[in-house]
Every structure is written in structure tokens, then in C-alpha cells.
Amino acid sequence: MRVDIQILSGARQGEHVVLDVDRFRVGDQRDCEVRFDPARDAAARGHAATIQRDDDGWRIRNTGTGDVLVNHEPVFGNTRLRSGDVVRMSENGPDFSFTIGASETDAASPQPNTARFRPLPSPLELNELTTGADLRRSPRTVKLPRGLLLGISAAVVLALLLGLLLALHN
């Protein structure tokens, strides 16, 4: 059966892979039908996942060492895969959409089911959302009140002196 894979993120973002098979592998190995760049998409190492059609439809199985997610849900065992689902090879991607039975017209411009897919923010974006700091541009400097800074310094000096006195006493 014909399957269309649209790469949504990672080094191959924007590319399409059209397969006419009942089973294929995803990873960075040469024999993977959906192959990612091992240097730039490290989460897809080895044979990361196998997608196979059975009597009940399509299933995905995590065959690698990292997490594989379908629509942000972890893959355990053989997990059902439906047309429009988005597969994420780790918490940080790469991601691809899975479309069943793509016609020639659909293969030219497939549309993933974005109603169920919203890319997760990267750790840097999450930090920016929660703290307002953009760590990609400049490191954040934390300014402590002068009294707190003096108190912390005094506590450190006292702890060092106490340690020195105990060492000399023994």
C-alpha cells in the first residue's frame, strides 16, 4: 500500500518520501527506507522504528534505544498508526507525518493532520517562555540584592573557618 512520509523537522525538513510497501524502517542506517542524517538527527540512531501493515491497519514499533512518540504519546509495543499521525523520533524530533494511500496529487503536497499536532518547544524555547530569557542570544545574568549577596558570602566564610578550626583541632 502506498504511504507518504512528509518530514516536518530535522535536517531533511520539507522532504517527502513515497513508499509502496507493507513494512519499512526509520533510522540512520543505509537500509532504512526513511533515513535521517546521523550527524544532525542523532535521535534517529540505528533502526529507531519499524512501521508495518497488518490485518488491522498500520502499526509502529520502537526498535531503538530512545523514545518514539506518536502525536506526543510514547510508543510501547506495537502501537496503532493512522493516516495523519505525526511521529516524533525523540522529545526534540525529528518529526514526520504519516499518510496512508497518498495519490499522485496528494504526494505532491500532503497536509499533515495539524489539528492533533503542535510541535513541542525546544528546551531553549521553553526556558524563554517561562523566564523571558532568550539563551540563544545572550546568557542571563542574575543580579542578587546586595544584602543577600553579603549574607551568602558571610555564611561561606564562616563555614570555611569552622572547617579549618575543626581540621586544626583534630
C-alpha positions as CSV (number, residue, x, y, z in Angstrom):
1,M,0.0,0.0,0.0
2,R,1.2,3.5,-0.8
3,V,2.4,5.6,2.1
4,D,3.5,9.3,2.1
5,I,6.1,10.5,4.7
6,Q,6.4,14.2,5.0
7,I,9.5,15.3,7.0
8,L,8.3,18.1,9.4
9,S,11.5,18.9,11.3
10,G,15.2,18.0,11.4
11,A,17.9,18.1,8.7
12,R,15.5,16.8,6.0
13,Q,12.6,19.1,6.9
14,G,10.3,19.7,3.9
15,E,11.2,16.5,2.1
16,H,8.7,13.8,1.1
17,V,9.2,10.0,0.8
18,V,6.6,8.0,-1.0
19,L,6.7,4.2,-0.4
20,D,4.7,1.4,-1.8
21,V,5.4,-1.2,0.8
22,D,3.8,-3.0,3.7
23,R,6.8,-2.6,6.1
24,F,9.6,-0.1,6.4
25,R,12.2,1.1,8.8
26,V,13.1,4.5,10.1
27,G,16.5,5.5,11.3
28,D,20.0,6.5,10.2
29,Q,21.2,3.1,8.7
30,R,21.7,2.7,5.0
31,D,18.9,0.0,4.8
32,C,16.3,2.3,6.4
33,E,13.6,3.3,3.9
34,V,13.1,6.6,5.8
35,R,16.6,7.7,6.6
36,F,17.8,10.6,8.7
37,D,21.2,12.2,8.9
38,P,23.1,10.6,11.8
39,A,25.1,13.8,12.5
40,R,22.2,16.2,12.6
41,D,19.3,14.0,13.7
42,A,21.0,12.0,16.4
43,A,17.7,10.8,17.9
44,A,17.1,8.6,14.9
45,R,20.1,6.4,15.5
46,G,20.2,2.9,14.2
47,H,16.9,1.2,13.3
48,A,14.9,3.5,15.5
49,A,11.4,2.4,14.5
50,T,9.6,-0.2,12.3
51,I,6.3,0.6,10.6
52,Q,4.3,-2.4,9.3
53,R,0.8,-3.0,8.0
54,D,-1.1,-6.0,9.4
55,D,-4.8,-7.1,9.1
56,D,-6.0,-4.3,11.4
57,G,-4.0,-1.5,9.8
58,W,-0.6,0.1,10.3
59,R,1.5,-0.3,13.5
60,I,4.7,1.3,14.7
61,R,7.2,-0.3,17.0
62,N,10.1,1.4,18.7
63,T,13.2,-0.7,17.8
64,G,15.8,1.8,19.0
65,T,17.1,2.8,22.4
66,G,15.4,6.3,22.6
67,D,11.8,7.4,22.8
68,V,9.5,7.4,19.8
69,L,6.2,9.3,20.1
70,V,3.0,9.3,18.0
71,N,1.0,12.5,18.4
72,H,3.1,13.2,21.6
73,E,2.3,9.8,23.1
74,P,5.1,7.3,23.8
75,V,5.2,4.2,21.6
76,F,5.0,1.0,23.6
77,G,5.0,-2.4,21.8
78,N,3.0,-2.3,18.5
79,T,1.1,1.0,18.5
80,R,-1.6,1.7,16.0
81,L,-0.7,4.3,13.4
82,R,-3.4,6.2,11.5
83,S,-3.3,8.4,8.4
84,G,-2.4,12.0,9.5
85,D,-0.5,10.9,12.6
86,V,2.8,12.6,13.4
87,V,5.7,10.5,14.6
88,R,8.5,12.2,16.7
89,M,11.8,10.3,17.0
90,S,12.6,11.9,20.4
91,E,11.4,14.8,22.6
92,N,13.3,17.1,20.3
93,G,12.5,15.5,16.9
94,P,12.9,14.9,14.0
95,D,9.2,14.6,13.2
96,F,7.3,13.3,10.2
97,S,3.7,12.9,9.2
98,F,2.4,9.5,8.1
99,T,-0.3,9.5,5.3
100,I,-1.9,6.3,4.0
101,G,-2.9,5.8,0.4
102,A,-1.5,9.0,-0.9
103,S,-2.4,9.5,-4.6
104,E,-0.1,11.1,-7.1
105,T,-1.8,14.5,-6.5
106,D,-1.6,14.1,-2.7
107,A,2.1,13.1,-2.8
108,A,3.0,16.5,-4.3
109,S,1.5,18.4,-1.4
110,P,0.4,16.3,1.5
111,Q,-1.1,18.0,4.5
112,P,-0.4,16.5,8.0
113,N,-3.2,16.5,10.5
114,T,-2.2,19.6,12.3
115,A,-5.3,19.6,14.5
116,R,-3.6,16.9,16.6
117,F,0.0,18.0,16.2
118,R,1.6,21.0,17.8
119,P,5.4,20.9,17.9
120,L,6.8,20.9,21.4
121,P,9.1,23.8,22.2
122,S,12.8,23.0,22.5
123,P,14.4,23.3,25.9
124,L,15.8,26.8,25.0
125,E,12.3,27.9,23.8
126,L,10.7,26.5,26.9
127,N,13.1,28.5,29.1
128,E,12.3,31.6,27.1
129,L,8.6,31.1,27.5
130,T,8.9,30.5,31.3
131,T,11.6,33.1,32.2
132,G,11.6,35.6,29.4
133,A,15.3,35.0,28.8
134,D,16.5,34.2,25.3
135,L,19.5,32.0,25.9
136,R,20.4,31.8,22.2
137,R,21.2,35.5,22.1
138,S,23.0,36.2,25.4
139,P,23.5,34.5,28.7
140,R,21.2,35.6,31.5
141,T,22.8,37.5,34.4
142,V,21.2,37.1,37.7
143,K,21.5,40.1,40.0
144,L,21.1,39.4,43.7
145,P,20.3,42.1,46.2
146,R,23.4,43.4,47.9
147,G,22.3,42.3,51.4
148,L,21.6,38.8,50.2
149,L,24.9,38.6,48.5
150,L,26.7,39.8,51.6
151,G,24.8,37.2,53.8
152,I,25.7,34.4,51.4
153,S,29.4,35.5,51.4
154,A,29.5,35.7,55.2
155,A,28.0,32.2,55.5
156,V,30.5,30.7,53.1
157,V,33.4,32.4,55.0
158,L,32.1,31.1,58.4
159,A,31.7,27.6,57.0
160,L,35.3,27.7,55.7
161,L,36.7,29.0,59.0
162,L,34.7,26.4,61.0
163,G,36.1,23.6,58.8
164,L,39.6,25.0,59.2
165,L,39.2,25.1,63.0
166,L,37.9,21.5,63.2
167,A,40.8,20.4,61.0
168,L,43.3,22.1,63.3
169,H,41.7,20.8,66.4
170,N,42.0,17.1,65.3
